[in-house]
Amino acid sequence: MQFAMQMLRYRPAAPLSAFIDQFWYVRGCDPDRKRQSALPTGSVDLTFNLAAADLQVFAHAADHVGITFDGAVVHGAQSKYFVLDARRDVHVIGVHFRPGGGAGLLGVNAQELTDRHIALSDIWGERAHTLRHQLLEAPTPAAKFALLEQEFLSHLRPRPLVHPAISFALRGMQTAPTDLRIAELQTSTGYSPRRFTTLFTDAVGLTPKLYSRINRLRSVVERVARGGEIAWADLASEYGYYDQSHLTRDFREFSGVTPGEYRPVAPGAALHMELDGERGR
């Protein structure tokens, strides 16, 4: 039996759109829900659990202990996949920041979040609990989105939250995520390779090369999730891999599975996979 999940997305207008890609909302019940692996995105994410007062995150598929956080958790930019819990009652809302946009709005250095999951209350204190309570009280998903939008508008500063050179580089990497493109972009900024890498890592939480690899694999995964016949050798060439073996190595490193084992949880959730052999609780 299939259990419907309400899934909504909302993209904020300017000026927030420069820092936040989307707000998202999911609600439903699925007694057979399994744990899910979340592939790295190169960005920071924030999740509020509205169904319970805690969230649990696991480092990898073999980790069954995990770390438990209070009702809201910040996921820093990750260099590999992590695992989300399998509670049958799902009621969550979250923020998917643009690369470089999350740390500034949250008020931290991106490197403090890299490969970490941190309770929002450890950053914002009591305001994190108050905001979660307000989200619980908001009567509709639209009202909840509006609440988050107003919250983050209040965190904007008069000066840019992301260095202009890094904003320029990130835009370029979206269109051609290759090592050559990184060198070209770095030269275009006028900064030395070392200074460019420092500025980029401070803003994004990942080095330019690692971010580019993750961004490239994300593009591949989203292409595969759309369905249709896949010629992996052609796909590898199209996205700038040396060969199919190179693509397979990166796929396994970042996702924990081979390309042939990749199964998204839903067509619109390319970066989430159910873990085989597990059941919800």
Wavefront OBJ file of the C-alpha trace (Angstrom):
o trace
v 0.000 0.000 0.000
v 1.268 3.464 -0.916
v 0.989 6.299 1.582
v 0.780 9.821 0.197
v 3.203 12.445 1.373
v 2.413 16.131 1.034
v 5.509 17.740 -0.469
v 5.668 21.488 -1.075
v 8.406 23.886 -2.124
v 8.591 27.647 -2.019
v 11.281 29.805 -3.600
v 11.699 33.176 -1.868
v 11.921 36.418 -3.799
v 14.871 38.809 -3.832
v 16.858 39.646 -1.827
v 16.623 36.264 -0.061
v 16.745 34.383 -3.362
v 20.460 35.198 -3.594
v 21.113 33.130 -0.467
v 18.234 30.636 -0.200
v 17.360 28.229 -2.998
v 14.082 27.057 -1.477
v 11.992 26.363 1.589
v 10.460 22.882 1.625
v 7.731 21.113 3.581
v 6.836 17.422 3.905
v 3.979 15.847 5.868
v 2.478 12.358 5.912
v 2.564 8.897 7.460
v 4.270 5.828 6.022
v 4.578 2.801 8.358
v 7.035 1.183 5.930
v 9.345 4.139 5.593
v 13.034 3.242 5.643
v 16.042 5.268 6.625
v 17.236 7.479 3.798
v 20.711 8.451 2.701
v 21.134 12.110 1.763
v 23.733 12.829 -0.893
v 25.965 15.887 -0.498
v 24.729 19.070 -2.175
v 27.626 21.468 -1.616
v 25.273 23.614 0.464
v 24.061 24.105 4.027
v 20.594 22.835 4.989
v 18.339 23.460 7.976
v 15.612 21.045 9.092
v 12.868 21.517 11.702
v 11.080 18.412 12.954
v 7.481 19.410 13.703
v 6.299 15.874 14.485
v 8.611 15.354 17.471
v 11.013 17.363 19.586
v 14.148 15.664 18.260
v 15.896 14.508 15.089
v 18.416 11.731 14.581
v 21.260 11.709 12.063
v 23.570 8.808 11.218
v 27.071 9.079 9.775
v 26.653 6.226 7.280
v 24.547 3.171 6.471
v 26.266 0.952 9.047
v 25.747 3.487 11.847
v 22.662 2.519 13.885
v 23.438 4.701 16.906
v 23.620 8.147 15.343
v 23.406 11.521 17.040
v 20.169 12.949 18.425
v 19.485 16.680 18.220
v 16.689 18.835 19.560
v 13.946 19.959 17.183
v 16.043 21.780 14.556
v 19.377 20.772 13.047
v 21.806 22.502 10.681
v 23.511 20.241 8.160
v 26.783 21.803 7.072
v 28.233 21.325 3.611
v 29.052 17.617 3.462
v 31.832 15.774 1.637
v 29.870 12.492 1.577
v 26.393 11.142 2.195
v 24.752 10.838 5.611
v 21.649 8.993 6.807
v 18.322 10.306 8.089
v 16.038 8.430 10.481
v 12.959 6.421 9.490
v 10.117 7.689 11.628
v 6.762 6.791 10.138
v 5.096 10.098 11.079
v 6.754 12.771 8.978
v 6.163 16.481 9.532
v 9.226 18.536 8.676
v 10.044 21.903 7.188
v 13.415 23.097 6.064
v 15.649 25.521 4.240
v 17.981 24.596 1.398
v 20.510 27.407 1.146
v 22.444 28.292 -1.948
v 26.173 27.459 -1.832
v 27.798 30.105 0.333
v 24.453 31.487 1.501
v 23.767 29.451 4.616
v 26.633 30.287 6.923
v 26.208 34.051 6.606
v 22.476 33.972 7.311
v 23.014 31.635 10.250
v 25.829 33.797 11.595
v 28.739 31.335 11.486
v 31.806 30.583 9.384
v 31.044 27.889 6.813
v 34.097 25.852 7.842
v 32.661 25.523 11.352
v 29.818 23.525 9.783
v 31.738 21.407 7.260
v 30.918 17.696 7.596
v 29.001 18.435 10.783
v 25.386 18.454 11.967
v 24.692 21.046 14.658
v 21.564 21.842 16.659
v 20.236 25.249 15.624
v 19.953 26.070 19.328
v 23.749 25.803 19.604
v 23.969 28.711 17.144
v 20.859 30.784 17.874
v 20.167 29.809 21.463
v 16.582 30.152 22.670
v 15.534 31.785 19.393
v 15.752 28.341 17.744
v 13.176 26.899 20.143
v 10.924 29.943 19.809
v 11.004 29.746 16.012
v 10.158 26.048 16.044
v 7.197 26.747 18.337
v 6.005 29.502 15.984
v 6.260 27.091 13.043
v 4.156 24.582 14.951
v 1.531 27.235 15.616
v 1.412 28.563 12.040
v -1.830 27.128 10.583
v -0.790 26.349 7.001
v 2.361 25.480 5.048
v 2.141 28.902 3.371
v 2.092 30.576 6.788
v 5.089 28.525 7.857
v 6.998 29.536 4.715
v 6.137 33.183 5.356
v 7.429 32.872 8.906
v 10.757 31.469 7.736
v 11.008 34.121 5.049
v 10.531 36.914 7.576
v 13.008 35.294 9.959
v 15.785 35.170 7.408
v 15.027 38.614 6.022
v 15.852 39.869 9.506
v 19.287 38.242 9.235
v 20.308 40.057 6.066
v 23.067 42.594 6.507
v 23.760 45.846 4.654
v 26.948 44.392 3.173
v 27.084 41.266 0.954
v 27.032 37.976 2.853
v 29.147 36.283 0.181
v 32.354 37.732 -1.283
v 31.610 39.008 -4.825
v 34.481 36.981 -6.292
v 33.057 33.797 -4.810
v 29.538 34.598 -6.005
v 31.020 35.019 -9.490
v 32.901 31.714 -9.246
v 29.873 29.793 -7.989
v 27.790 31.002 -10.927
v 30.477 29.817 -13.313
v 30.790 26.426 -11.667
v 27.101 25.729 -12.195
v 27.595 25.665 -15.955
v 30.951 23.881 -16.307
v 32.137 22.022 -13.171
v 35.625 20.971 -14.299
v 39.144 21.521 -12.984
v 39.983 23.679 -15.989
v 36.961 25.855 -15.369
v 38.016 26.398 -11.738
v 41.449 27.633 -12.836
v 39.865 29.967 -15.381
v 37.447 31.357 -12.810
v 40.199 31.845 -10.239
v 42.274 33.788 -12.763
v 39.245 35.904 -13.682
v 38.765 36.970 -10.054
v 42.259 38.461 -9.923
v 43.132 36.505 -6.781
v 46.006 34.058 -6.388
v 45.101 30.353 -6.254
v 45.813 30.269 -2.522
v 43.765 33.371 -1.690
v 40.912 32.247 -3.947
v 40.801 28.844 -2.231
v 40.744 30.499 1.201
v 37.914 32.861 0.271
v 35.935 30.040 -1.330
v 36.348 27.632 1.576
v 35.451 30.314 4.114
v 32.209 31.006 2.247
v 31.158 27.529 1.124
v 32.834 25.200 3.608
v 34.441 23.125 0.853
v 37.470 23.721 -1.332
v 36.717 24.742 -4.917
v 37.838 21.356 -6.258
v 35.766 19.327 -3.793
v 32.721 21.525 -4.319
v 33.090 21.159 -8.081
v 33.240 17.350 -7.813
v 30.116 17.275 -5.643
v 28.292 19.689 -7.930
v 29.197 17.602 -10.973
v 27.961 14.377 -9.381
v 24.778 16.130 -8.305
v 24.157 17.046 -11.947
v 24.682 13.417 -12.958
v 22.344 12.110 -10.249
v 19.603 14.547 -11.209
v 19.994 13.508 -14.849
v 19.744 9.795 -13.955
v 16.721 10.418 -11.691
v 14.784 11.788 -14.659
v 14.725 8.252 -16.073
v 15.254 6.936 -19.554
v 18.037 4.792 -20.965
v 21.462 5.633 -19.534
v 24.700 5.074 -21.437
v 27.157 5.516 -18.587
v 30.248 5.944 -20.769
v 28.531 8.728 -22.723
v 27.274 10.307 -19.516
v 30.789 10.276 -18.071
v 32.137 12.043 -21.123
v 29.306 14.574 -21.148
v 29.996 15.630 -17.561
v 33.765 15.835 -17.839
v 34.903 12.546 -16.256
v 37.978 10.840 -17.663
v 36.011 7.660 -18.250
v 33.195 5.532 -16.821
v 35.445 4.164 -14.053
v 36.169 7.708 -12.912
v 32.432 8.410 -12.702
v 31.832 5.176 -10.791
v 34.565 5.984 -8.236
v 33.151 9.434 -7.549
v 29.613 8.057 -7.395
v 30.573 5.488 -4.764
v 32.695 7.945 -2.769
v 29.942 10.514 -2.400
v 26.828 8.324 -2.327
v 28.012 5.026 -0.840
v 26.601 3.059 -3.809
v 27.500 2.357 -7.413
v 25.596 4.036 -10.253
v 23.725 0.782 -10.873
v 22.593 0.619 -7.236
v 21.268 4.180 -7.161
v 17.512 4.373 -6.479
v 15.946 7.751 -5.568
v 13.068 7.722 -3.083
v 10.933 9.727 -5.512
v 11.288 11.440 -8.905
v 11.459 14.835 -7.213
v 13.964 13.707 -4.569
v 17.007 12.765 -6.620
v 19.461 13.296 -3.758
v 17.690 10.964 -1.312
v 17.826 7.160 -1.439
v 16.113 4.542 0.725
v 18.509 2.149 2.414
v 17.822 -1.459 1.439
v 16.878 -4.026 4.057
v 15.530 -1.544 6.608
v 12.068 -0.697 7.800
v 10.519 2.243 9.538
v 9.692 2.499 13.211
l 1 2 3 4 5 6 7 8 9 10 11 12 13 14 15 16 17 18 19 20 21 22 23 24 25 26 27 28 29 30 31 32 33 34 35 36 37 38 39 40 41 42 43 44 45 46 47 48 49 50 51 52 53 54 55 56 57 58 59 60 61 62 63 64 65 66 67 68 69 70 71 72 73 74 75 76 77 78 79 80 81 82 83 84 85 86 87 88 89 90 91 92 93 94 95 96 97 98 99 100 101 102 103 104 105 106 107 108 109 110 111 112 113 114 115 116 117 118 119 120 121 122 123 124 125 126 127 128 129 130 131 132 133 134 135 136 137 138 139 140 141 142 143 144 145 146 147 148 149 150 151 152 153 154 155 156 157 158 159 160 161 162 163 164 165 166 167 168 169 170 171 172 173 174 175 176 177 178 179 180 181 182 183 184 185 186 187 188 189 190 191 192 193 194 195 196 197 198 199 200 201 202 203 204 205 206 207 208 209 210 211 212 213 214 215 216 217 218 219 220 221 222 223 224 225 226 227 228 229 230 231 232 233 234 235 236 237 238 239 240 241 242 243 244 245 246 247 248 249 250 251 252 253 254 255 256 257 258 259 260 261 262 263 264 265 266 267 268 269 270 271 272 273 274 275 276 277 278 279 280 281
